[in-house]
Amino acid sequence: VTAHMRRYLQLFNQQQPDVIAREIYGAPVLLPAPGEEVPALALTTPSVRERMIELFRVAKSNGWKRSVVHEMRTEVAGADMAFVTMTYSRLRAAGEAIPPIRRIAHYVLATTNTDPRYLSAKDRTDWGWRILSVASQPAAHVPTPQAIAEVKRAMHGYLQLLNAKEPHKIAEEVYQTPLMIRGLQDDAPRGLLTAAAAQTRLAGILHALTQKGWHKFASHGMRVHMIAAGLARIEMSSSRLLKDGTAMPPAHTPFSYLWVKRNSGWRLVGVFGHARLTVPADP
């Protein structure tokens, strides 16, 4: 993962949008438009390329020459997912930083599904780590207990609405669309462009679970990562319970949830299921 991100920085400074779109990102991607904090969805590799070209154009109009990374923290979740938090600066030719002087970016990465042992040499570049999501804000602050409590309340409210089977309220009050979802049964991440699309998908999931006897979700503990003032990630293990309290297999499924803070409160922009992750109990 670290090597992949270092290569990304090299390609970024070389302004290589074609290679970045094809070999660094894996469409669809949550990728903010220049000047916007709310993530937007790039559905295809060409659209990722166009977004990168626009990003370079805007950066160069502000005098950007290259970017430097001050700190990079990598967390691997199971066999197929990773998170990278990077503190960086954009520099002008003379070396001074373009305000905000220090920025923070949070990346969600996943491996492609094809085993490289079954690929021909010419196709092998199609396998490996790919970035699914980017969220960027001015540099991190010291997280306060109040901010952590706010995010936890938002997460518990989301669980309550799930257990109340209210996909309409979730789509309108919890989700921030466009939304990225990778469920445990998904072959690839899915981008949901509108609240109506998010509601339809969630209603379908809840209906299918109900037909199998699902009663409610139970959390086994969550951990909050405050990345920036308005950006947080929650890691949580949960089970889908039947009415008698037994869990539908697989139990203790790990998910990561990406939250951004809007004027209306904390909103959910990414839901990522992954294979294995130990989450400490933190009720």
Secondary structure, DSSP 8 states (H G I E B T S, - for coil): -HHHHHHHHHHHHTT-HHHIIIIIEEEEEE---TT--S--EE-SHHHHHHHHHHHHHHHHHTTEEEEEEEEEEEEEETTTEEEEEEEEEEEETTS-B-SSSSEEEEEEEEE-SS-GGGS-GGGGGGSSEEEEEEEEEE------HHHHHHHHHHHHHHHHHHHTT-HHHIIIIIEEEEEEEE-TT-SS-EEE-SHHHHHHHHHHHHHHHHHTTEEEEEEEEEEEEEEETTEEEEEEEEEEEETTS-EEEEEEEEEEEEEEEETTEEEEEEEEE-S--------
